[in-house]
Amino acid sequence: MNFETIYSKEMFFEDKCWKKCGGGFCCNNENDNFDFQHIKTKGSTIFYLPREYFYANKNLKTFQNQYGARPVIFKMKIKDITIGVVSSKCELLGKCKDKIDKPFLSRAYPFLPVYDYNNKLKTLIPASIFDIIYQIKEFTSPCKVNDFQKNFDHYNDNKFFLNLDVYSKFYLKVLEIFYKVIKKNILMETKNFTKNNKKFWRVFEKLYLSGLIFSSSTLKNDIYKEYLKAADFDKNFNLLDEERYLSF
């Protein structure tokens, strides 16, 4: 991924979108229907790809190099490779200019584009767990700029995204795999909860914190198959040293 290019431009196309949702849902994660006991709102969690975080923490502003806040690392070992993400808690509520540099996910919100390895845009995945659930359950999202087709057309026409490398395309494909697992589990476990209300979101919290939302007997195998596809497409691509980008 050309991180220098990513961090030099704004990718989202709708200016001042936070005025349309009542104050920046993507940054505060607050909604009247949320009634969480353990999931914290009044802020959000931002995510980086492992090599993205390595670049950002060395060259740009992160919560670690500006405020001493250690990131949280999520890792998954699959046969001979390790994949993962790096996360930081953010309580800036959208006022991040000159404080930290927003990661790729935050810049692309409300959707992340999923391309095949030949640069064909395949689909868009909502860029937060809450937005994923809104889409799966067909609930109305607080985000008012999340029209799928409008965003799809934007990414399809935006030549910058055609420059994503195999590394980033692979991780976006992994996101799509997780999305399918989440969708299957949410639809099965919440089939009797059809309303966007506090009762539903309490059930969601239990599923999320227990890990059941991510449960799949084929998840690791599906990810490894995708890795083999990526490695077959680009003989220079591998994740054999990814572990070093997930160690701090």
N, C-alpha and C positions, 0 to 999 in steps of 0.2 A: 504494500500500500504506500502510495506517495503521501506520507504524512505532512510534509511541508506544504503540498498543494491543498490538502484537506483543511489544515489549520489557517490557511491564508484567505479563505473565502467563506462567506455565509452560503449555505446550501439551501436553506428553506426559502420559499418564494413568497410567503405572505407576511408582510410587515405588520408589526404591532398586533399579532394574533391574540396576545394575552388579554386584550380589551374585550374580546368576543366571548371568552369563557368565564369572565367574572374574576380574573386576577391571576391567571397562570396555573391551570391545573397540572400541567406537565412538571412544574417546579415545586408546587406545594402539596400535591396529592391529597387535597382536601375536597370532600364532597359530603353533602348532608346525609347521604345513604350509607356512608362508611361508619361502622361502629366497632372498630377493632380494639381488641384487648392488648395485643402485643405488637402488631405492625404499626410503626410510627409514621405519622404524616407531618404536616408543617415543615416539609422539606421533601427531598427525593433522594434516590440512590442513582448515581451515574456510573456507567460501565465503560470499560475500555477493552479492546483486544489486547492480548499480552504484549505484543511488539509495539502496539500503539502506545501503551502506558510507558514502556521503556523509553520510547522516543520523547513523549510528552514530559516525563519527569526529569529528563536530562536537558531538554531544550526549551521547555515552555513552563507555564505556571500550573501546578497541581496543588491539591490540598496537602500533599506530603511535603513538597519543597517550599511551600509558602507558609504553612501553618503547623507542620510537623505531624500531621494526621496520617497514621499508617493506613494503607489500603487493606481491604479484605480480599483474599484470594480464593477463588473457587476453581478446583482442579478435578479433572476426570482422567484416570488412566485407562487407556484402551489398547491392549496388546503392547506394541512397541512404541506407542506415542502417548503424549499427554496433551490434553487441550484444557482450556480454561478461560476465565475472564477475571479482570481486576475491577473492583468497585470501591467507590468512596461515597460516604454520606455527604449530601449537599444541603445546607440550610440557608443558602443565599437568596432563595425565593425569586430567582430570575435576575437578581442584581449582581451578576457575576463578571460584568465587564471590568477589566483591569485587575480583577482579583484572581480568577483562574481562567484557563483556556478550555472552552467546552469540548468534550470528546466528540468523536464521529457520530455516536448515537444521538447525542443532544442536538447536534447540528442538523441531523437529518429528520428529527421528529416532525410529524407524528408517525412516519412510516420509514422502514428500512427496506431498500430495494434488494431483491434477490435475483441475481443474474446466473445464467448458465456460463460455462467456461468459454463459450463462443460469443459472449457479450450480448446475448439476447435476454431482455428483461422478462422474467417469468412471473413474478408476483411481488406484492408488498406485504410486509409483516408489521403490524403495529409495534411501535418502539417502546412500549412499557407493558408490564404485566397487567396493569389495570386496563389499558386500551385493548390488549389481547382479549381479556375477558369480556369487555363491552362488545367487541366484534363477534366473538363466539356465541354469546347469549343474545345477540341482536338487541342489546340495550342502547339507549341513547347516551352517547359519550358527552362529558362536559366540554371536550375539545370540539370547537366549531369549524376547524379547518381540516378535518380528516375525511373529506370526500375521496373515496378510493380512486375513482376514475380520473379525477382532476390531478391527484398526486401521481398516478401511474403515467399519465400523459407527460407530466413534468419530468419525471425521471427518464422516461423513454426518449425525450427530446434533449435532455441535458447531456451533452457530449462528455462532460467531466466524468460521469459515472462509468463510461466505457473504459476509463483508464484504471479501474480497480484491478488489482492484481489477483492472482490465483489464491493467495493467502486470505485476503479479505473476502473473496467470493466463497471460499470454502467455509469460513466462519458464518457467513450469511446463510449458506445452505444448512449449516448446523442449526441455526436459529429456526429455519423452516421445519426441520425435523422435530425440534422441541415444540414448536407451535402445534404440529399435528398430534403429538402426544398429549399436550395440554388440552387440546380441543376434545379428543376422545375421552379423557378422564373427566373433564368438566361437564360435558354433556351427559355422561353416564352417572356421575355422582350428584349432579344437581338437577336431574330431570324433573323433579317435583317442585323445583323453585323457579318460577317463571317471571317473577317480578323483581325489578331493580330496587331492592329495599334493604333495610338493615339486616333482616333475617338472612337473606341470600349472602351478603358480604361477611356475616359471621361464619357461615358455612365455608365460604371461600377461604377465610383466614385459617381455618383448621386444616383444610386440604393443602394450602400453600406451606404452612409451617411444618406440617407432618411430612412433606415431600411427596404425598400421594398424587399431587397434581402432575408430577414429573415421572411417575412410575410407569415403566414399560420393560417388558422382557426382551425387546428387540432394539432398544435405544442405542446401546453401545455398538451393536453389530451394524445398525443402519448408519451410524456416524463413521464407522471404519470403512464401510463400503464407499461412502462419499469421499473419504480421504483417498482411497485407492483411485477413484475416478479423477480427482484433482491431480494426483501424482502421475497418473497415466497421461493426462493432458499436458502437464508441464514437468518434464523430467528433472528440472532443477528445484521443484517444490518438494519439501518434506517438513515434518514437524519433529524430527528426531532430537532437536535441541530446544524445543519449546519450553521445556521444564525450566531452563535458566531464565526465561522471561517471566516466570511465575514464582520466582524466589527473591525475597527482599529481606 
